[in-house]
Amino acid sequence: MEMIWSTNPLERLNKKAKRRTDVVGVFPNRAALLRLAGYVLVEADDEWQVAHKRYLSETTEFACARSAL
């Protein structure tokens, strides 16, 4: 089991998602909200991959992707 040593990356990700959702304001449906949240997470993952840091294991990413379907 992996441990998170600092919550700073998670807090930064939450703030980024909040900024994006505040711009939209009201979502027409749940799917629109999930698409935006998914985009924010994918964008963060891309940034983390470039930085050569891994905050989520491949198993966790796979589980998240399956639950999004």
For each residue, the residues with C-beta under 8 A, 3 or more apart:
1:
2: 57
3:
4: 7 10 55
5:
6: 9
7: 4 10 11
8: 11 12
9: 6 12 13 48 55
10: 4 7 13 14
11: 7 8 14 15
12: 8 9 15 16
13: 9 10 16 17 40 41 44
14: 10 11 17 18
15: 11 12 18 19
16: 12 13 19 20 40 44
17: 13 14 20 21 37 40
18: 14 15 21 22
19: 15 16 22 23
20: 16 17 23 24 36 40
21: 17 18 24 27 33 36 37
22: 18 19 25
23: 19 20
24: 20 21 27 32 36
25: 22
26:
27: 21 24 30 32 33 36
28: 32
29: 32 33
30: 27 33 34
31: 34 35
32: 24 27 28 29 35 36
33: 21 27 29 30 36 37
34: 30 31 37 38 68
35: 31 32 38 39
36: 20 21 24 27 32 33 39 40
37: 17 21 33 34 40 41
38: 34 35 41 42 68
39: 35 36 42 43
40: 13 16 17 20 36 37 43 44
41: 13 37 38 44 45 64
42: 38 39 45 46
43: 39 40 46 47
44: 13 16 40 41 47 48
45: 41 42 48 49 56 61
46: 42 43 49 50
47: 43 44 50 51
48: 9 44 45 51 53 54 55
49: 45 46 52
50: 46 47
51: 47 48
52: 49
53: 48
54: 48 57
55: 4 9 48
56: 45 60 61 64
57: 2 54 60 61
58: 61 62
59: 62 63
60: 56 57 63 64
61: 45 56 57 58 64 65
62: 58 59 65 66
63: 59 60 66 67
64: 41 56 60 61 67 68
65: 61 62 68 69
66: 62 63 69
67: 63 64
68: 34 38 64 65
69: 65 66
